[in-house]
Amino acid sequence: MPRVCRYLMKNGTMPGESPVHYIKLPSLQGKTFHAGINLPQERVGKRQGARIIYVKENTNLVKVIYVGGHKDKKYDDPFTQVSLIEGRYQTESYLLYTEGFEF
């Protein structure tokens, strides 16, 4: 996870990222993305590997809302996914990474 967050902070984007749709909160619209994570030690590619959902508040602040596997039902259903994202964001149940964070 630290390497993924360092990559995200350095480049500002993940390979294959796309926006999360159906979000109703204006504070999350246009800033919430999801992407696949390549885990070579697990011998699975991005399609079968882990997923990450994150909010890019600005160039120096990333809030990781969700990290999970491809078989997780929370990720597969878009409406469950959106309610999970909005709930975790509002209750501040996320991992916070800033540029000065030591890994």
C-alpha positions in Angstrom: 0.0 0.0 0.0 2.7 2.5 0.7 4.2 2.1 -2.8 0.8 2.5 -4.4 0.2 5.8 -2.4 3.7 7.0 -3.3 3.1 6.4 -6.9 -0.3 8.1 -6.7 1.2 11.1 -5.0 4.1 11.4 -7.4 2.2 11.0 -10.6 -1.2 12.3 -9.5 -3.0 9.4 -11.3 -3.1 5.6 -11.4 -2.8 3.6 -14.6 -6.3 2.7 -15.8 -8.1 5.0 -13.3 -11.6 6.0 -14.0 -14.1 8.2 -12.2 -16.7 6.7 -9.9 -20.2 7.4 -11.2 -23.5 7.9 -9.4 -22.0 10.0 -6.5 -24.5 12.5 -5.1 -22.3 14.4 -2.7 -21.0 17.6 -4.5 -17.8 17.4 -2.4 -16.9 14.1 -4.0 -18.1 14.6 -7.6 -15.2 14.7 -10.1 -12.6 13.9 -7.4 -13.4 10.2 -6.7 -11.6 7.6 -8.8 -11.0 3.8 -8.9 -8.3 1.7 -10.4 -6.9 -1.8 -10.4 -3.7 -2.5 -8.6 -1.1 -4.9 -10.1 0.2 -7.2 -7.4 3.1 -9.2 -9.0 3.8 -11.2 -5.8 0.2 -12.5 -6.0 0.7 -13.5 -9.6 -2.5 -11.7 -10.7 -2.8 -8.8 -13.1 -4.9 -5.6 -12.7 -8.1 -7.3 -13.9 -8.0 -10.1 -11.4 -6.2 -8.2 -8.6 -7.0 -5.7 -5.9 -9.0 -2.5 -6.4 -8.5 0.9 -4.9 -11.0 3.8 -4.6 -9.6 7.2 -3.6 -10.5 10.9 -3.4 -8.0 13.4 -4.8 -8.7 16.5 -2.7 -5.8 18.3 -4.3 -2.3 17.5 -5.7 -0.9 16.9 -2.2 -3.8 15.1 -0.5 -5.2 11.7 -1.3 -7.9 10.0 0.8 -8.0 6.2 0.3 -11.6 5.1 0.8 -11.5 1.5 -0.2 -9.0 -1.3 -1.0 -10.3 -4.7 -1.8 -10.2 -7.7 -4.0 -12.0 -8.4 -7.3 -14.4 -10.9 -5.6 -15.7 -8.3 -3.1 -19.5 -7.8 -3.6 -19.2 -4.2 -2.3 -17.1 -3.3 -5.3 -19.2 -5.0 -7.9 -22.5 -3.3 -7.1 -22.3 0.4 -8.1 -25.0 1.5 -5.6 -23.4 -0.3 -2.7 -20.1 1.1 -3.7 -21.4 4.7 -3.8 -23.1 4.4 -0.4 -19.8 2.9 1.0 -17.8 5.8 -0.4 -20.1 8.5 0.8 -20.5 6.9 4.2 -16.7 6.5 4.8 -16.0 10.0 3.5 -18.6 11.7 5.7 -17.5 9.7 8.9 -13.8 10.3 8.0 -13.2 6.5 7.9 -10.4 6.6 5.3 -6.7 6.5 5.1 -5.1 9.9 4.7 -1.9 10.3 2.8 -0.1 13.7 2.3 3.1 14.5 0.6 5.1 14.6 3.9 3.9 11.2 5.1 6.7 8.8 5.9 6.4 5.3 4.5 
